[in-house]
Amino acid sequence: MSPSNPKKTYTRSPAIEKQIDDLLAKMTLEEKVGQITMVETYSIEPEQVSEYFIGGLLSGGGGNPDPNTPENWRKMVTDLQKPALTTRLGIPAIYGSDAVHGHNNVKGAVIFPHNIALGATRDADLVQRIGQITAKECLATSVHWAFAPAVSVPMDVRWGRSYEGFSQDTDLVSEMGVALVQGLQATSDAGHMNVLACAKHYLADGATEWGSKRALAEAVPDTNTATAGLSEQAEEDLGQWQIDQGISKIDEAELRAKHLPPYIAAIEAGVQTVMVSYSSWGGLKMHAQRYLLTDVLKQELGFDGLVVSDWMGIDQIDPDFYTSVVTSINAGLDMIMVPYDFRRFISTLLEAVQNGDISQERIDDAVRRILRVKFAVNLFEQPFGDESLVAQVGSSVHRAVAREAVRKSLVLLKNDADSLPLSKDLPALLVAGQGANDIGIQCGGWSITWQGEVGATTTGTTLLDGIRDTVSKNTTIHYALDGAFTADIHTEVGIAVLHVPPYAEGFGDRYDLALSNDQIQLLDNPRKHCNKLVVILIAGRPLISTEQLPKMDALVMAWLPGTEGNGVADVLFGDYPFTGKLPFYWARSMEQIPYAAMQTHPEKPLFEIGDGITSS
């Protein structure tokens, strides 16, 4: 389905451009440099927001108040916003959050399936509605900027961020990305946007080559605290940080054909911000790429919004911080996620301007873009969001849309002898696996914390809850965490829920995507206790399961469904049909990974992009 058009279309106002001109004419260099600075919420005191004229604030993954509630989120953000409004010119700060599948840092907020699952729905209207709900839950907490959508085209599913991509098909990524942009930014009756969307990570973050992150780190010391000082043994054992933030070794023709179109589509849809990738291309870190940031993005494509760095992204340009600041600003970055030592950044940027290494014109252009998007999102008139929306955070109406997304994202890959749908009147049913009864596993990474966690991390419904709520009151459910049932238990049907523990970014890079030994055992244990075995896989990417497929009567890819696990039961028991289609190809073996290897391999993949059985 194509997305419905937003209620109104936002257009640049000559009157607002005049206001921006007036503000710029009044601003000191210190005030301008403050606007370019974006600081992590726990690295600054409220009084420092006004003292340094800070333009942006953010919560990274896990940057939450304690206790973590929507009300405390709102207080945390407004307490930092109030000092900004007391400055000489009263320019509000913009607050951003990694709201990548709902307002997913906030306990109690609805968490939607990750993008890879939304790509499986092929339903742009649904994705637009998800964006609208995410915007409401963000505005409830005074967050005006969602760092979403990722419009990556992941070409190697060993990449730990693969689940952030909608598909390996560029056109599908463009369609879904536009839908989320339109949903997040849907304009009000007054003509203002709801929440700023952010297309990321520019450019070709999904094209990095395996092993190139380590090679890059050896060339330029890694100052990103997320990756520096990692255990060498952990990297060797699992393959962590082998591809994320690495080098995209592709030519410009492929860069433009495969990875640029989703940004073109997002710009045409009115996206206001673009975040730059940690990755490299053509011998340069993307944060240093004047050609791609200024010549292509701003001039060729006509992007007039703001370009923001990723977390400590400029630090990776050069071991010398002064050089990194000069290079990144001159390349075309407008706002910098510092995110910690903002005083060092501010003093360095001031020095660079005073030395003539960065022109006043470049500073003015950056600040103009920052002010432009602040006006676009009505920040000057509504700096504290909308408190009336707090009651809607995690509401039943919002959860119903997430449940719909789960239903539509499920991909049925095998269904021997019409094993699915199941009868609600089964006398007994086996359910096996920790993933069947764990909200944290369902949500995956970027859920309450950066890496995600197992356990009851937030409010929601597990798959097992959904099954229990769906079957007859006369059905006996036998549940075993490890699938090891006693010898006297035997049923017609068993459900084995296989899963991968939560992860995010380079911590999820993996050498080998085969099912782990414990998950193979979880499949084998209930097999001997039932006549038919239905397997549900909770994972952020296809896993190598060729040898295990014959042991399954049915296979359902559930991706990372989020907080509404009852959506799985809706389809398992036939209240709704299976309609999801694979947005990624599914390799038969590791010899078919990455995508380039698949294209030259003599065998077809286990499943193709677009595969998925549609049930009645």
N, C-alpha and C positions, 0 to 999 in steps of 0.2 A: 504494500500500500504506500502511496505517496503521502508526504506530510501535508496536513491542512495548512493553509497560509496563516501566518501570525495575524492577530487582529488588526494591527496597524504596522506600517513600515516606518522605521526610524530614518530620518533624513537630517543631514547636517544643517544647522540653522545659522544664517549669516549673523543674526543677533548674538548667538552664543560665540561665534568666532570673534566678534567684536569684543565681547566680554573677556575672552582669552587674551586678545591683544592688549586690553587695558590692564589685566592682571600681570602679564609679562612685563609691561612697561614699568610697573610699580615694584617688581620683585628684585631683591638683591641677589647677588651671586650665591650667597649662603642659602637663601630661600629656594633658589632653583636647584641647587645641589641636593638639598634636603628632599625635594620632590622626587628626585631620581632614586632615592634610597629606600629600599624595602627591607624591613627588619623582622626577624622571628619574634613571636609574641612574648616569650619568656627571656629575651635578651635585652629588653629595654624597660625602663620605668616610665609610667605615664608622664611625669614632668619632662622627661627627655624627648618625648614626642613633640612637644611645643618648643623646647629649647633648640632642637636641631631641625625643626620644620619638616619632620618626616612625612614622606608622601605615601608610603605603602607599608602595610603590616601583614603578616601571614601566620597561619598555623600549618606546619608541615604535618606529615603523618604522625598522629599521636600528640600533637600540640594542643592538648585539651585542658580545660579547667578541672579542678578536683573539689567536689565531685563533678563528674561529667554529666551534665544535664543541659537541655536546651536553654533553660533560664540562666544557668551559670555561663554558658557560652555567650549569651546575649550580654550579660554583665561584663564579661572579660573584654569583649570587643568594644562596647560603649565606653568602658573606663579608659580605653586607649584612644578612642575617638574624641572624647570631650576636650582633652588638652589641645588637639589640633585646631579645634574651633576657636580657641582663645588666642591664637597667634594674630599678628598684626593684620593679615589679610584674610584670616579665617578659612583657609583652604582645608577641606576635610581630607583625612587619610582614606585610602581605599584598602579594605581588608580582604585578603584572599585565602582560599582553603582548597586542599586537594579533594574537592567534592566530585570524585571521578565515577562513582556509581551510587548516586544519591549523596546526601550530606553525611558521608560515611564516617567522619570522625566523631559524630555526635551520638552518644548513647540514646536509644529510643527513636532515632530517625529511621526512616525506612531505607534499607539498603537493597538496591536493585541488582540484578545479575550484572556481571562484568561485561565489557563491550563485546568480547568474543561471543558471548551468548546472545547479545542483542543482534549481532550480525547474523546469527542463525535464525532469528525471527523473520528477517527480510521485511520487517514492518516499520517503515519510517514514521508513520503516524503514531505508533506506540512509542517510539524513541522520542518523538517531539513531546508527547505527553509526559514522559519521564523527565525530560528537561524542564518542563513547566513546574512539575512537583518539586524537583530538586531546587529550582529557583525560589519557590515559596519557603521551603524549609531553610534555605540559606538566609533569605531576607528576614525570617523570624529571629535569627540570631545576629542580625546586623552584618552579615557577610554579603558583600556586593560583587564578589569576583570568584567564580568557580574555575579552577585550573583544569578545564575539560572543554571539548573532547580531545583525546588522543586520536589523531588521524594517521597513525603509523600503518605501514603495510609490512607486516613481519614476514620476512623471507626465510627465517631459520627459527623453527619452533623451539630450539634449545634456548633461545633468548627468554630470560625471566619475565620480560614485559609483554610476551606474546598475547596474554589474555587482555591487555589494554587495547589491542587492535581489533577492529570490527571484523576484518577479513584479510585474506591474501589477495583478494580481488579489488583492484584500485577503484573500480566504479562503485562497488558496494560500500567501500570505505567512504567515498565521497558522499554517497546518498545518506548513509547513517550519520556521518559527521555533520552534514547540513541540517539534518533533522534535530540533532541535539543542540546545535547552535541556535536554531530557530526557537526551540523550546526554552532554553535558558534565557535568551534575550527577548522573548516575546514582548512586544511593546504594549504599554498601557493605553488607556483612553487619552491620557495626557500626552502621549507620544514619546514617553521615556521607556528605556529598556528596563527589564526586571533585574537581571544579573549579567555581568560581563562573562561571556564565554571566552575560551582560550584554546586556539588550535595548537596542538603540540605533537611531537617535538621536532621543530624545524631544523634540518631537513634530512630525510632518509635515515632516521634512527632505526628503522626496521631492516636496513640493508647492511648492517655491520657484519664483519667477518669473524668467524670463530677464532679465538686466540689473539685477536688484535688488541683487546683491552690490556693484556699483560705487556705486550710489546710497546704499547703507547705509554704505559706507566713507567717503563724502563727509560723511555726517551725524555719524558717530562715527569718529575716527581709528583705523585698524587697527593694533593692537598685537600681533597674532598673527604670529610670525616666519615662519610658513609662507606668509603672504600679503602681509605688508607689504613695500613697496619693490619690487614686481614691475615688470618692464619694461612700460611702457604700450604699446610697440610689439608685444610678444609678446601682450598681451591683445587688442589690436586685430586682429592677424593671425589668431589662432586662436579667440579667444573665451574665453581662460582666465579663471577666477574671475568669470564673469558670472552664475552661478546657484548654485554651491555656497556655502553659508553665507548665502544671501540671504533674501528675505522670502516667506513663505507667505501669499499674498493670497486666502485662502479664508475662508468663514464657519464658525462653530462647528459647524453641522450637518454640513458636509462633513468638517471636522476629525474629528468623532466617528464619522461613518459610514465614511470611507475609511481614516483613518490611526490611529485609536485601537484598533480591534479586535485587531491583532496584539499590542499590549501587554496588553490584557485577557486574551488567550489565554495569553501568556507568564506572567503573574502567576498565573493559574489552574493553570499547569503547575509553579509553584513557583520561577520565576526569582528570584534573590536580589539582583541589582543592575540598575539602569537608568542609562544614560548620556544626558546631555542634549545636545541639538543646538545647533550654532552658529547656527542659523537664527532668524528672528524671526516673530512672529505677533501681530496685534492691537496693533502699535506698540511691542512690547517684544522684546528678545532673549530667547530661550527660557531662558537662564540666569538671567533676572530674573523669570520668570513664576510668581509665588506661586500664582495661580489654578490653573494647570495642574500645577505640581509638588506643591503641598501640598493644595489643595482637591480636585483631581480625582485625581491619582495616589495620594497617601497616604491621603486621607480617603474619597473616593467609591469608589475601587477597592480600598482596604484594603491597599495595598502596604506591608509592614513591613520590607522590606530597605533597602539603602542606595542613595541617589541620588548619582551621581558626575558631576563636570564633565567636559567634554572638555578636550583639551590647550590650556591658556591660555584656556579658554572664558570665564572670568569677566572677563578683561581687556578684552573687547569691550563690556562693559556701559556703561562710562563712562570718560572720559579720566582721572578721578580714581580711583586704585587703592583708596583707603579706601572710597569710595562703592560700587565694584564688589564688594568683599569683604562689606560690610554687606548690600547688596542681594541677593547670591547666597545667602548663608547664611540670611537671613530668608525668601527665596523657597522654601527647602526643600532646598538642596544640602547633602549630608552630608560628602562627601569632595571635596577640590579637587585636581585635577591642576595643580600650580603652574606648570610642572614644574621651573623653573630656580631662581629666587631664593626659596628656601623661607624664609630668614630674614626677608625683607621680609614675606612672607605671614604668618608666625607673629607677628611684632611688630605687624602691622596688625590681625590678628584679636584678639590680646590687648588692644590698645588699644580696639577696638570694644566688647568685652565690659566692660572697665573703665569705659568712657564710658556704658554702658547702651544703646548702639545695637543690640546683640545681647544677648538675654537668656541667662541661665545655663540656663534651661529648654530653649531651642533648641539650645544646645551639648550638653546632656546627651542630648537626643533624637538628635542626630547621632551622638554617640559610642556610644549604646546600639545604634543600627543597625549601626555599624561592628563593634562587638564581637559582635553577633548573627551576622553573616555569617562572622566569623572562627571562631566556635564551630561554625557549620553545616558548614564545610569542614574541621573537625578540625585547625585550625591550631595550637591550643594543644598538642595531643598529637603532631602530625606536622608541625612547622614546616619541615622540610627535604624534603618530598615523599617520593618513593620511589626510592632509588638503584637498586634492583633493576630498575627499568623502563628504565634507560639503554640496555640491550642491545636493547630493542624499538623504539627511535627509528629510523624509516626501515626497519623490518623488512620482509621479503617478505610477511608476513601483512598488514601495514598497507598496503603498496603494492598488494596484490591488491584491497583494497576501493576504493582510489583508482582503479585501473584499471576496476573495475566501474562506478564513478561516471562515468568518461569515456564508457564504452560507452553507458550509459543516458541520458547528457545530449545525445548527438549528435542533431541534428534534420535529417532528410532533407527538403529543401524542393522539390527537383526531381529527377526520375529518368527522363528520356526514354529510351524503348526499353530499359528495364530495364538501364541502364548499370551500376548497382550491384545486387548485389555483384560485385566483380571476381574473376576467376580467379587462383588462386595460381600457375598454370602459364603465365602470359603469357610469351612468348619475350623480350619487352623492355617496359620501362615508363619513361616520362618522369616525373620529379618536379622541380618548379620552386618556388623561393621560399625566402628565408631562414627563414621561419617553419616550414619543414619540418624544420629541423635546429637548433633553438635553444630550449633549456630556458627561458631567461629570457623569451622572447616567449610561450611556452606558459603561463607562470605569471602574467604580467602584473604589475600593481602589488601592493603589500603582499606582496612575495616577496623575502626576504633583506634588501632595502632598502625604504624607504618607497615610492618611485616605481617600484621594479622596475628591472631592467637587462636588456639583451640579452646573449646569450652563455651560457657554461656556468657559470651562477651557483650551481648546486647539483647534487646527485646525482639522476639520473632517466633517462628514456628519451624521446628525441625521436620525432616522427612518423616520420621517415626511418628511425630505428633499428627502429621497430616494423614498418615496411614490409619492410625488409631481413630481419628475423627471420621474416617470415610467408611471403613468396613462395618459390617453388621455387629451389633452388640453381642451376638452369639459366636463371633469369630474369636478364636484364641490366638493371640500373637505370642510367639516364642522369640525373644530377642536375646542375642548373644554378641557381645562386643567383638569377640574373635571368631565368631561363627562356629565355635566348638560346642555343639549340642549333645545332650546325653543320648545314649544308644537307643532309648525307647521312643525318641521323638522322630517321627517321619510324617511329612505332609505332602500334599499334591504340589504345592508351590513354595519356593523359597526366594527371597530377595537378598542379594549380596550387594552392599553399598561399598564400593571401592573408592579410595580417596587419596589425595596428595596433601600433605600438611601445608598450611598457608605460607606464602612467601611473597616478596616484592622485589622488583628491580634485579640487580645482579646477583643477589642472594639466591635467586631462582634459576640462574643459568645452570644447565645440566649437560654433562657429557652424554649421558645415557638416559633415554626416555622410556626404557622398558619398565613394565610393572615391577614394583619392588617385591622381594621374596615374601614379605609379610602380607602384601595384598594378593599375591598368588595363592598363599595359604588360606587367606580369607575367602577366596573363590573356591578352593578345593574342599574346605571343611564342610560347608552346608550342602555341597553337591551330592554327598552320599545320604543326605537326610531328606531329600525331596525328589519328586519326579521331574519337575521343571524348575530351572533356575533362571531367574531374571536378574541381570547385572545392571546396576546403575553406577556410572562413573562420575565422580565429582572431581574435576580437574580443570586447570586453566589452559590446557592445550591437549591435542590428541596424544595418546601414549601408545607405545609399541605393545600390541596385545594379540598379535597374529596367532601365536601358539595357544593362547588361552581361549580364543574365539570359539573353537569347537565344543568347549565345555559349557558354553552359554546357550540357553534356549532363546533368550532375548537380550539385547544390549541397548541401553539407553545412555546417551551422552547428556549429562545434566549440567556440564560446565561448572561455574561457580554461581549458584542461583541466588545468593543473598539471604535475606531474613525470612522470605516467605516460602519455606519448604513444602507447605501444603499444596503449592502449585504442581509439584511432582505427582502427588496422589491424585489430583484432579484428572490427570491424563492416564496414569497407570490403571485406574479403575473405570475409565471410559466415559467420564463426564464430559471430556473434551477430547478431540482427536490429536494425534501427533501430527504436527505440521512443520517442525523445524528442519532446516537443511544445513549441511555442513558449510561453514564459511572458510574453512581451511581444508587442505587435503590431509589424509590420514595415512602415514607411511606404513609400509609393510615391514620395514626393518630400518635400522639406523643408516643403512647404505643409501636410503632414499631421502636423507636429510643432509643439507638444506634443500630448498626448493630447486635450486640449480641441479642438484644431484638427481632429483626426481625426474627432471626433464630429460636426462640422458640415460636413466636406468632402463634396462630391458623389460622389467616387469611393471605392471600398473600398480598404483598404490592400493592399499587395502580398501580405502574408500576415497572417492573423488570429491572435490568441491561441488556442492549441490546435491550430494547424496543424502538420503533420508527417506524412510518409508512413511507415507501418509496413510494414517489409519482412518477408518470411518467412524 
